[in-house]
Amino acid sequence: MEISASKLNKYLMFKLPSAYMCGVRTTKLTEEFCEVKVKHRWINQNPFNSMFWAVQGMAAELTTGALVMSYIRASDKKISMLVLNNKAHFSKKATGRITFLCNQGTDVREAINRTIETGEGQTIWMHAKGIDENGDEVSDFSFEWTLKVKE
């Protein structure tokens, strides 16, 4: 089964319902990038009337993880994936519709090919920026993914 934006959204509904209920939705997924959007609503707000940081984190992680999942699926190998570390920076209140984008598909493909060729675990730092409707950056997330071929 190929991974697509609509299949990822169904996956969220059944496997990560908190992300789905908060409005996290994959809008585009290609070999090179993944785009995820989430709108500030009552259910995902903090006491300061902006989007809760954890909701932004779910959307940002999905942009990076969807690319990893997609390349693992295409490899036809059993490869484990896990977030080892993450960093976040917040620069503005997140209100309205926030778009997260990760465009590191090439980096993911290379890391997966290395772990398959060498049999050794690989790590890759992936980045997703949150941009509001005015084009302003509201947050910047980085996730260190570990990849390892399962035996």
ZADO-912758 format. One record per atom (N, C-alpha, C): residue number from 1; residue in three letters; atom name; y, x, z. Coordinates in pm, whole numbers. Layout:
<nodes>
{node NUM, "Ala", "CA", {Y, X, Z}},
...
</nodes>
This chain:
<nodes>
{node 1, "Met", "N", {-118, 84, 0}},
{node 1, "Met", "CA", {0, 0, 0}},
{node 1, "Met", "C", {125, 89, 0}},
{node 2, "Glu", "N", {214, 66, -92}},
{node 2, "Glu", "CA", {339, 139, -100}},
{node 2, "Glu", "C", {438, 83, 1}},
{node 3, "Ile", "N", {518, 169, 58}},
{node 3, "Ile", "CA", {618, 125, 155}},
{node 3, "Ile", "C", {745, 86, 80}},
{node 4, "Ser", "N", {801, -29, 117}},
{node 4, "Ser", "CA", {925, -77, 57}},
{node 4, "Ser", "C", {1016, -129, 167}},
{node 5, "Ala", "N", {1139, -158, 132}},
{node 5, "Ala", "CA", {1234, -211, 231}},
{node 5, "Ala", "C", {1183, -342, 290}},
{node 6, "Ser", "N", {1135, -432, 207}},
{node 6, "Ser", "CA", {1089, -562, 258}},
{node 6, "Ser", "C", {964, -547, 345}},
{node 7, "Lys", "N", {874, -456, 311}},
{node 7, "Lys", "CA", {755, -434, 392}},
{node 7, "Lys", "C", {792, -370, 527}},
{node 8, "Leu", "N", {891, -283, 527}},
{node 8, "Leu", "CA", {937, -225, 653}},
{node 8, "Leu", "C", {996, -333, 744}},
{node 9, "Asn", "N", {1069, -428, 687}},
{node 9, "Asn", "CA", {1127, -534, 767}},
{node 9, "Asn", "C", {1019, -625, 826}},
{node 10, "Lys", "N", {914, -652, 751}},
{node 10, "Lys", "CA", {801, -728, 806}},
{node 10, "Lys", "C", {732, -650, 916}},
{node 11, "Tyr", "N", {717, -520, 896}},
{node 11, "Tyr", "CA", {658, -432, 997}},
{node 11, "Tyr", "C", {739, -441, 1126}},
{node 12, "Leu", "N", {873, -436, 1115}},
{node 12, "Leu", "CA", {957, -446, 1234}},
{node 12, "Leu", "C", {932, -577, 1308}},
{node 13, "Met", "N", {921, -685, 1233}},
{node 13, "Met", "CA", {904, -816, 1295}},
{node 13, "Met", "C", {779, -819, 1384}},
{node 14, "Phe", "N", {671, -757, 1338}},
{node 14, "Phe", "CA", {545, -765, 1411}},
{node 14, "Phe", "C", {520, -648, 1507}},
{node 15, "Lys", "N", {568, -529, 1472}},
{node 15, "Lys", "CA", {538, -410, 1552}},
{node 15, "Lys", "C", {654, -363, 1639}},
{node 16, "Leu", "N", {776, -393, 1598}},
{node 16, "Leu", "CA", {895, -354, 1676}},
{node 16, "Leu", "C", {990, -473, 1685}},
{node 17, "Pro", "N", {946, -578, 1752}},
{node 17, "Pro", "CA", {1025, -702, 1752}},
{node 17, "Pro", "C", {1164, -687, 1813}},
{node 18, "Ser", "N", {1183, -595, 1906}},
{node 18, "Ser", "CA", {1317, -578, 1964}},
{node 18, "Ser", "C", {1416, -530, 1858}},
{node 19, "Ala", "N", {1374, -440, 1771}},
{node 19, "Ala", "CA", {1462, -395, 1662}},
{node 19, "Ala", "C", {1489, -510, 1566}},
{node 20, "Tyr", "N", {1386, -586, 1534}},
{node 20, "Tyr", "CA", {1402, -698, 1442}},
{node 20, "Tyr", "C", {1498, -802, 1500}},
{node 21, "Met", "N", {1480, -839, 1627}},
{node 21, "Met", "CA", {1566, -940, 1689}},
{node 21, "Met", "C", {1711, -892, 1700}},
{node 22, "Cys", "N", {1731, -762, 1712}},
{node 22, "Cys", "CA", {1867, -707, 1719}},
{node 22, "Cys", "C", {1933, -699, 1582}},
{node 23, "Gly", "N", {1859, -729, 1476}},
{node 23, "Gly", "CA", {1917, -735, 1343}},
{node 23, "Gly", "C", {1904, -609, 1259}},
{node 24, "Val", "N", {1822, -514, 1302}},
{node 24, "Val", "CA", {1800, -392, 1225}},
{node 24, "Val", "C", {1721, -427, 1099}},
{node 25, "Arg", "N", {1776, -394, 981}},
{node 25, "Arg", "CA", {1710, -425, 854}},
{node 25, "Arg", "C", {1722, -309, 756}},
{node 26, "Thr", "N", {1610, -274, 694}},
{node 26, "Thr", "CA", {1610, -175, 588}},
{node 26, "Thr", "C", {1661, -244, 462}},
{node 27, "Thr", "N", {1760, -184, 397}},
{node 27, "Thr", "CA", {1817, -244, 276}},
{node 27, "Thr", "C", {1778, -168, 149}},
{node 28, "Lys", "N", {1757, -36, 160}},
{node 28, "Lys", "CA", {1716, 44, 44}},
{node 28, "Lys", "C", {1625, 156, 89}},
{node 29, "Leu", "N", {1522, 182, 9}},
{node 29, "Leu", "CA", {1433, 294, 34}},
{node 29, "Leu", "C", {1390, 352, -100}},
{node 30, "Thr", "N", {1425, 478, -123}},
{node 30, "Thr", "CA", {1384, 549, -244}},
{node 30, "Thr", "C", {1315, 678, -200}},
{node 31, "Glu", "N", {1277, 760, -297}},
{node 31, "Glu", "CA", {1217, 889, -263}},
{node 31, "Glu", "C", {1317, 981, -196}},
{node 32, "Glu", "N", {1444, 962, -221}},
{node 32, "Glu", "CA", {1548, 1052, -171}},
{node 32, "Glu", "C", {1620, 1002, -47}},
{node 33, "Phe", "N", {1633, 870, -29}},
{node 33, "Phe", "CA", {1711, 822, 85}},
{node 33, "Phe", "C", {1661, 688, 135}},
{node 34, "Cys", "N", {1705, 659, 258}},
{node 34, "Cys", "CA", {1679, 530, 319}},
{node 34, "Cys", "C", {1809, 479, 380}},
{node 35, "Glu", "N", {1835, 349, 359}},
{node 35, "Glu", "CA", {1954, 285, 414}},
{node 35, "Glu", "C", {1912, 169, 503}},
{node 36, "Val", "N", {1969, 166, 623}},
{node 36, "Val", "CA", {1940, 60, 719}},
{node 36, "Val", "C", {2073, 4, 768}},
{node 37, "Lys", "N", {2081, -128, 779}},
{node 37, "Lys", "CA", {2204, -192, 826}},
{node 37, "Lys", "C", {2175, -276, 949}},
{node 38, "Val", "N", {2278, -288, 1032}},
{node 38, "Val", "CA", {2269, -373, 1150}},
{node 38, "Val", "C", {2410, -426, 1178}},
{node 39, "Lys", "N", {2418, -553, 1210}},
{node 39, "Lys", "CA", {2547, -616, 1237}},
{node 39, "Lys", "C", {2565, -637, 1387}},
{node 40, "His", "N", {2685, -606, 1434}},
{node 40, "His", "CA", {2719, -628, 1574}},
{node 40, "His", "C", {2717, -778, 1601}},
{node 41, "Arg", "N", {2632, -818, 1698}},
{node 41, "Arg", "CA", {2619, -959, 1738}},
{node 41, "Arg", "C", {2605, -964, 1890}},
{node 42, "Trp", "N", {2603, -1084, 1941}},
{node 42, "Trp", "CA", {2591, -1103, 2085}},
{node 42, "Trp", "C", {2466, -1035, 2140}},
{node 43, "Ile", "N", {2353, -1047, 2070}},
{node 43, "Ile", "CA", {2225, -997, 2123}},
{node 43, "Ile", "C", {2219, -844, 2127}},
{node 44, "Asn", "N", {2302, -774, 2051}},
{node 44, "Asn", "CA", {2292, -628, 2049}},
{node 44, "Asn", "C", {2420, -560, 2101}},
{node 45, "Gln", "N", {2501, -634, 2174}},
{node 45, "Gln", "CA", {2625, -575, 2223}},
{node 45, "Gln", "C", {2611, -517, 2363}},
{node 46, "Asn", "N", {2705, -431, 2396}},
{node 46, "Asn", "CA", {2716, -376, 2531}},
{node 46, "Asn", "C", {2830, -447, 2604}},
{node 47, "Pro", "N", {2855, -415, 2730}},
{node 47, "Pro", "CA", {2963, -484, 2804}},
{node 47, "Pro", "C", {3103, -455, 2750}},
{node 48, "Phe", "N", {3116, -360, 2658}},
{node 48, "Phe", "CA", {3247, -322, 2604}},
{node 48, "Phe", "C", {3274, -386, 2468}},
{node 49, "Asn", "N", {3194, -488, 2434}},
{node 49, "Asn", "CA", {3209, -564, 2311}},
{node 49, "Asn", "C", {3193, -479, 2185}},
{node 50, "Ser", "N", {3099, -388, 2189}},
{node 50, "Ser", "CA", {3059, -313, 2070}},
{node 50, "Ser", "C", {2907, -302, 2071}},
{node 51, "Met", "N", {2852, -246, 1965}},
{node 51, "Met", "CA", {2707, -238, 1954}},
{node 51, "Met", "C", {2650, -137, 2054}},
{node 52, "Phe", "N", {2546, -179, 2124}},
{node 52, "Phe", "CA", {2477, -95, 2221}},
{node 52, "Phe", "C", {2424, 30, 2151}},
{node 53, "Trp", "N", {2437, 145, 2217}},
{node 53, "Trp", "CA", {2396, 271, 2155}},
{node 53, "Trp", "C", {2249, 272, 2115}},
{node 54, "Ala", "N", {2164, 205, 2192}},
{node 54, "Ala", "CA", {2021, 207, 2163}},
{node 54, "Ala", "C", {1989, 132, 2034}},
{node 55, "Val", "N", {2066, 29, 2002}},
{node 55, "Val", "CA", {2046, -44, 1876}},
{node 55, "Val", "C", {2084, 48, 1760}},
{node 56, "Gln", "N", {2193, 121, 1776}},
{node 56, "Gln", "CA", {2230, 218, 1673}},
{node 56, "Gln", "C", {2119, 323, 1658}},
{node 57, "Gly", "N", {2062, 364, 1771}},
{node 57, "Gly", "CA", {1953, 462, 1766}},
{node 57, "Gly", "C", {1830, 410, 1694}},
{node 58, "Met", "N", {1797, 281, 1716}},
{node 58, "Met", "CA", {1681, 223, 1645}},
{node 58, "Met", "C", {1705, 224, 1495}},
{node 59, "Ala", "N", {1825, 187, 1454}},
{node 59, "Ala", "CA", {1856, 184, 1311}},
{node 59, "Ala", "C", {1855, 324, 1252}},
{node 60, "Ala", "N", {1916, 419, 1324}},
{node 60, "Ala", "CA", {1920, 556, 1275}},
{node 60, "Ala", "C", {1780, 617, 1266}},
{node 61, "Glu", "N", {1698, 595, 1369}},
{node 61, "Glu", "CA", {1562, 650, 1368}},
{node 61, "Glu", "C", {1481, 591, 1254}},
{node 62, "Leu", "N", {1502, 462, 1226}},
{node 62, "Leu", "CA", {1428, 398, 1116}},
{node 62, "Leu", "C", {1461, 462, 982}},
{node 63, "Thr", "N", {1588, 501, 961}},
{node 63, "Thr", "CA", {1622, 563, 833}},
{node 63, "Thr", "C", {1545, 692, 812}},
{node 64, "Thr", "N", {1529, 770, 918}},
{node 64, "Thr", "CA", {1458, 897, 905}},
{node 64, "Thr", "C", {1307, 873, 903}},
{node 65, "Gly", "N", {1259, 789, 993}},
{node 65, "Gly", "CA", {1115, 764, 1003}},
{node 65, "Gly", "C", {1057, 697, 880}},
{node 66, "Ala", "N", {1135, 611, 815}},
{node 66, "Ala", "CA", {1085, 544, 694}},
{node 66, "Ala", "C", {1057, 645, 584}},
{node 67, "Leu", "N", {1143, 745, 571}},
{node 67, "Leu", "CA", {1119, 849, 471}},
{node 67, "Leu", "C", {993, 928, 504}},
{node 68, "Val", "N", {975, 961, 632}},
{node 68, "Val", "CA", {855, 1035, 674}},
{node 68, "Val", "C", {730, 951, 646}},
{node 69, "Met", "N", {733, 824, 688}},
{node 69, "Met", "CA", {617, 736, 665}},
{node 69, "Met", "C", {585, 723, 516}},
{node 70, "Ser", "N", {688, 712, 435}},
{node 70, "Ser", "CA", {669, 697, 292}},
{node 70, "Ser", "C", {598, 818, 230}},
{node 71, "Tyr", "N", {642, 938, 269}},
{node 71, "Tyr", "CA", {580, 1059, 214}},
{node 71, "Tyr", "C", {441, 1084, 271}},
{node 72, "Ile", "N", {418, 1046, 396}},
{node 72, "Ile", "CA", {282, 1056, 450}},
{node 72, "Ile", "C", {190, 965, 373}},
{node 73, "Arg", "N", {233, 842, 349}},
{node 73, "Arg", "CA", {152, 745, 273}},
{node 73, "Arg", "C", {120, 800, 134}},
{node 74, "Ala", "N", {218, 858, 68}},
{node 74, "Ala", "CA", {198, 911, -68}},
{node 74, "Ala", "C", {105, 1032, -71}},
{node 75, "Ser", "N", {94, 1104, 42}},
{node 75, "Ser", "CA", {11, 1225, 44}},
{node 75, "Ser", "C", {-138, 1195, 48}},
{node 76, "Asp", "N", {-177, 1074, 87}},
{node 76, "Asp", "CA", {-317, 1036, 104}},
{node 76, "Asp", "C", {-389, 1121, 210}},
{node 77, "Lys", "N", {-313, 1180, 302}},
{node 77, "Lys", "CA", {-369, 1258, 412}},
{node 77, "Lys", "C", {-335, 1186, 542}},
{node 78, "Lys", "N", {-415, 1213, 645}},
{node 78, "Lys", "CA", {-385, 1160, 777}},
{node 78, "Lys", "C", {-294, 1262, 846}},
{node 79, "Ile", "N", {-169, 1223, 863}},
{node 79, "Ile", "CA", {-69, 1312, 921}},
{node 79, "Ile", "C", {-1, 1238, 1036}},
{node 80, "Ser", "N", {4, 1303, 1152}},
{node 80, "Ser", "CA", {73, 1241, 1265}},
{node 80, "Ser", "C", {221, 1273, 1256}},
{node 81, "Met", "N", {302, 1180, 1307}},
{node 81, "Met", "CA", {446, 1199, 1311}},
{node 81, "Met", "C", {496, 1155, 1448}},
{node 82, "Leu", "N", {587, 1231, 1503}},
{node 82, "Leu", "CA", {638, 1200, 1636}},
{node 82, "Leu", "C", {777, 1261, 1651}},
{node 83, "Val", "N", {868, 1187, 1714}},
{node 83, "Val", "CA", {1000, 1242, 1745}},
{node 83, "Val", "C", {986, 1333, 1867}},
{node 84, "Leu", "N", {1026, 1457, 1850}},
{node 84, "Leu", "CA", {1020, 1556, 1957}},
{node 84, "Leu", "C", {1153, 1561, 2034}},
{node 85, "Asn", "N", {1263, 1555, 1961}},
{node 85, "Asn", "CA", {1397, 1560, 2021}},
{node 85, "Asn", "C", {1490, 1471, 1941}},
{node 86, "Asn", "N", {1599, 1432, 2006}},
{node 86, "Asn", "CA", {1706, 1366, 1932}},
{node 86, "Asn", "C", {1840, 1396, 1997}},
{node 87, "Lys", "N", {1943, 1389, 1915}},
{node 87, "Lys", "CA", {2081, 1410, 1959}},
{node 87, "Lys", "C", {2165, 1299, 1897}},
{node 88, "Ala", "N", {2270, 1262, 1968}},
{node 88, "Ala", "CA", {2359, 1160, 1913}},
{node 88, "Ala", "C", {2503, 1191, 1952}},
{node 89, "His", "N", {2593, 1153, 1864}},
{node 89, "His", "CA", {2736, 1167, 1889}},
{node 89, "His", "C", {2802, 1036, 1847}},
{node 90, "Phe", "N", {2887, 984, 1934}},
{node 90, "Phe", "CA", {2955, 857, 1907}},
{node 90, "Phe", "C", {3104, 883, 1896}},
{node 91, "Ser", "N", {3165, 837, 1787}},
{node 91, "Ser", "CA", {3305, 869, 1763}},
{node 91, "Ser", "C", {3397, 747, 1761}},
{node 92, "Lys", "N", {3340, 628, 1757}},
{node 92, "Lys", "CA", {3422, 507, 1748}},
{node 92, "Lys", "C", {3336, 388, 1792}},
{node 93, "Lys", "N", {3401, 281, 1842}},
{node 93, "Lys", "CA", {3327, 160, 1877}},
{node 93, "Lys", "C", {3260, 104, 1752}},
{node 94, "Ala", "N", {3135, 66, 1766}},
{node 94, "Ala", "CA", {3059, 10, 1654}},
{node 94, "Ala", "C", {3071, -142, 1657}},
{node 95, "Thr", "N", {3150, -194, 1565}},
{node 95, "Thr", "CA", {3165, -339, 1550}},
{node 95, "Thr", "C", {3150, -373, 1402}},
{node 96, "Gly", "N", {3119, -498, 1373}},
{node 96, "Gly", "CA", {3096, -536, 1234}},
{node 96, "Gly", "C", {2959, -489, 1188}},
{node 97, "Arg", "N", {2944, -470, 1058}},
{node 97, "Arg", "CA", {2818, -423, 1000}},
{node 97, "Arg", "C", {2820, -271, 992}},
{node 98, "Ile", "N", {2718, -209, 1049}},
{node 98, "Ile", "CA", {2706, -63, 1050}},
{node 98, "Ile", "C", {2591, -25, 957}},
{node 99, "Thr", "N", {2618, 71, 870}},
{node 99, "Thr", "CA", {2519, 120, 774}},
{node 99, "Thr", "C", {2477, 261, 812}},
{node 100, "Phe", "N", {2347, 281, 824}},
{node 100, "Phe", "CA", {2291, 414, 853}},
{node 100, "Phe", "C", {2222, 463, 727}},
{node 101, "Leu", "N", {2243, 590, 696}},
{node 101, "Leu", "CA", {2186, 648, 575}},
{node 101, "Leu", "C", {2130, 786, 606}},
{node 102, "Cys", "N", {2008, 809, 558}},
{node 102, "Cys", "CA", {1947, 942, 562}},
{node 102, "Cys", "C", {1907, 976, 420}},
{node 103, "Asn", "N", {1952, 1091, 371}},
{node 103, "Asn", "CA", {1922, 1131, 233}},
{node 103, "Asn", "C", {1845, 1262, 226}},
{node 104, "Gln", "N", {1744, 1276, 311}},
{node 104, "Gln", "CA", {1668, 1400, 319}},
{node 104, "Gln", "C", {1525, 1386, 267}},
{node 105, "Gly", "N", {1505, 1303, 167}},
{node 105, "Gly", "CA", {1372, 1284, 112}},
{node 105, "Gly", "C", {1309, 1413, 63}},
{node 106, "Thr", "N", {1386, 1499, -2}},
{node 106, "Thr", "CA", {1334, 1626, -52}},
{node 106, "Thr", "C", {1285, 1714, 63}},
{node 107, "Asp", "N", {1362, 1718, 172}},
{node 107, "Asp", "CA", {1324, 1799, 289}},
{node 107, "Asp", "C", {1193, 1749, 350}},
{node 108, "Val", "N", {1177, 1617, 357}},
{node 108, "Val", "CA", {1054, 1558, 412}},
{node 108, "Val", "C", {934, 1596, 325}},
{node 109, "Arg", "N", {951, 1579, 194}},
{node 109, "Arg", "CA", {842, 1613, 101}},
{node 109, "Arg", "C", {798, 1758, 119}},
{node 110, "Glu", "N", {894, 1850, 130}},
{node 110, "Glu", "CA", {862, 1991, 146}},
{node 110, "Glu", "C", {791, 2017, 279}},
{node 111, "Ala", "N", {834, 1953, 387}},
{node 111, "Ala", "CA", {770, 1972, 517}},
{node 111, "Ala", "C", {627, 1919, 517}},
{node 112, "Ile", "N", {606, 1804, 454}},
{node 112, "Ile", "CA", {471, 1747, 448}},
{node 112, "Ile", "C", {381, 1835, 362}},
{node 113, "Asn", "N", {433, 1884, 250}},
{node 113, "Asn", "CA", {354, 1974, 166}},
{node 113, "Asn", "C", {316, 2101, 243}},
{node 114, "Arg", "N", {410, 2155, 323}},
{node 114, "Arg", "CA", {381, 2276, 402}},
{node 114, "Arg", "C", {272, 2251, 504}},
{node 115, "Thr", "N", {278, 2137, 573}},
{node 115, "Thr", "CA", {175, 2110, 675}},
{node 115, "Thr", "C", {39, 2087, 611}},
{node 116, "Ile", "N", {35, 2028, 492}},
{node 116, "Ile", "CA", {-93, 2009, 421}},
{node 116, "Ile", "C", {-147, 2144, 375}},
{node 117, "Glu", "N", {-60, 2228, 316}},
{node 117, "Glu", "CA", {-104, 2357, 262}},
{node 117, "Glu", "C", {-149, 2454, 371}},
{node 118, "Thr", "N", {-76, 2457, 482}},
{node 118, "Thr", "CA", {-104, 2557, 586}},
{node 118, "Thr", "C", {-194, 2504, 697}},
{node 119, "Gly", "N", {-198, 2372, 714}},
{node 119, "Gly", "CA", {-272, 2314, 825}},
{node 119, "Gly", "C", {-200, 2327, 958}},
{node 120, "Glu", "N", {-82, 2386, 955}},
{node 120, "Glu", "CA", {-3, 2405, 1075}},
{node 120, "Glu", "C", {100, 2294, 1089}},
{node 121, "Gly", "N", {131, 2260, 1214}},
{node 121, "Gly", "CA", {233, 2160, 1238}},
{node 121, "Gly", "C", {369, 2207, 1190}},
{node 122, "Gln", "N", {450, 2114, 1151}},
{node 122, "Gln", "CA", {585, 2143, 1103}},
{node 122, "Gln", "C", {684, 2058, 1181}},
{node 123, "Thr", "N", {806, 2105, 1192}},
{node 123, "Thr", "CA", {913, 2024, 1248}},
{node 123, "Thr", "C", {1026, 2018, 1147}},
{node 124, "Ile", "N", {1096, 1907, 1150}},
{node 124, "Ile", "CA", {1209, 1889, 1060}},
{node 124, "Ile", "C", {1317, 1808, 1131}},
{node 125, "Trp", "N", {1439, 1859, 1129}},
{node 125, "Trp", "CA", {1553, 1785, 1183}},
{node 125, "Trp", "C", {1606, 1696, 1073}},
{node 126, "Met", "N", {1620, 1568, 1104}},
{node 126, "Met", "CA", {1673, 1472, 1007}},
{node 126, "Met", "C", {1795, 1403, 1067}},
{node 127, "His", "N", {1889, 1368, 981}},
{node 127, "His", "CA", {2018, 1317, 1026}},
{node 127, "His", "C", {2048, 1180, 964}},
{node 128, "Ala", "N", {2112, 1096, 1043}},
{node 128, "Ala", "CA", {2157, 965, 995}},
{node 128, "Ala", "C", {2294, 936, 1055}},
{node 129, "Lys", "N", {2388, 904, 969}},
{node 129, "Lys", "CA", {2523, 871, 1014}},
{node 129, "Lys", "C", {2542, 720, 1010}},
{node 130, "Gly", "N", {2610, 667, 1112}},
{node 130, "Gly", "CA", {2645, 526, 1114}},
{node 130, "Gly", "C", {2787, 509, 1065}},
{node 131, "Ile", "N", {2805, 429, 961}},
{node 131, "Ile", "CA", {2935, 407, 899}},
{node 131, "Ile", "C", {2970, 259, 908}},
{node 132, "Asp", "N", {3092, 228, 951}},
{node 132, "Asp", "CA", {3132, 87, 961}},
{node 132, "Asp", "C", {3185, 35, 828}},
{node 133, "Glu", "N", {3226, -90, 826}},
{node 133, "Glu", "CA", {3270, -155, 701}},
{node 133, "Glu", "C", {3398, -94, 644}},
{node 134, "Asn", "N", {3473, -24, 727}},
{node 134, "Asn", "CA", {3595, 43, 680}},
{node 134, "Asn", "C", {3568, 183, 628}},
{node 135, "Gly", "N", {3443, 227, 634}},
{node 135, "Gly", "CA", {3407, 361, 589}},
{node 135, "Gly", "C", {3423, 467, 696}},
{node 136, "Asp", "N", {3448, 425, 820}},
{node 136, "Asp", "CA", {3464, 520, 930}},
{node 136, "Asp", "C", {3330, 549, 996}},
{node 137, "Glu", "N", {3309, 675, 1031}},
{node 137, "Glu", "CA", {3187, 712, 1103}},
{node 137, "Glu", "C", {3197, 666, 1248}},
{node 138, "Val", "N", {3095, 594, 1295}},
{node 138, "Val", "CA", {3092, 549, 1434}},
{node 138, "Val", "C", {2992, 629, 1516}},
{node 139, "Ser", "N", {2887, 680, 1451}},
{node 139, "Ser", "CA", {2787, 758, 1524}},
{node 139, "Ser", "C", {2714, 850, 1427}},
{node 140, "Asp", "N", {2657, 955, 1485}},
{node 140, "Asp", "CA", {2582, 1054, 1408}},
{node 140, "Asp", "C", {2458, 1089, 1490}},
{node 141, "Phe", "N", {2341, 1061, 1435}},
{node 141, "Phe", "CA", {2215, 1085, 1504}},
{node 141, "Phe", "C", {2136, 1193, 1434}},
{node 142, "Ser", "N", {2065, 1273, 1513}},
{node 142, "Ser", "CA", {1972, 1373, 1461}},
{node 142, "Ser", "C", {1839, 1356, 1533}},
{node 143, "Phe", "N", {1731, 1361, 1457}},
{node 143, "Phe", "CA", {1596, 1346, 1512}},
{node 143, "Phe", "C", {1511, 1464, 1465}},
{node 144, "Glu", "N", {1441, 1526, 1559}},
{node 144, "Glu", "CA", {1348, 1632, 1525}},
{node 144, "Glu", "C", {1209, 1571, 1518}},
{node 145, "Trp", "N", {1157, 1559, 1397}},
{node 145, "Trp", "CA", {1024, 1503, 1374}},
{node 145, "Trp", "C", {921, 1615, 1371}},
{node 146, "Thr", "N", {805, 1591, 1432}},
{node 146, "Thr", "CA", {693, 1684, 1421}},
{node 146, "Thr", "C", {589, 1620, 1329}},
{node 147, "Leu", "N", {530, 1704, 1246}},
{node 147, "Leu", "CA", {429, 1658, 1150}},
{node 147, "Leu", "C", {307, 1748, 1163}},
{node 148, "Lys", "N", {190, 1686, 1166}},
{node 148, "Lys", "CA", {67, 1765, 1178}},
{node 148, "Lys", "C", {-48, 1690, 1112}},
{node 149, "Val", "N", {-126, 1761, 1034}},
{node 149, "Val", "CA", {-243, 1702, 970}},
{node 149, "Val", "C", {-348, 1673, 1078}},
{node 150, "Lys", "N", {-398, 1550, 1078}},
{node 150, "Lys", "CA", {-504, 1513, 1173}},
{node 150, "Lys", "C", {-637, 1561, 1119}},
{node 151, "Glu", "N", {-723, 1598, 1210}},
{node 151, "Glu", "CA", {-857, 1644, 1168}},
{node 151, "Glu", "C", {-958, 1533, 1174}},
</nodes>
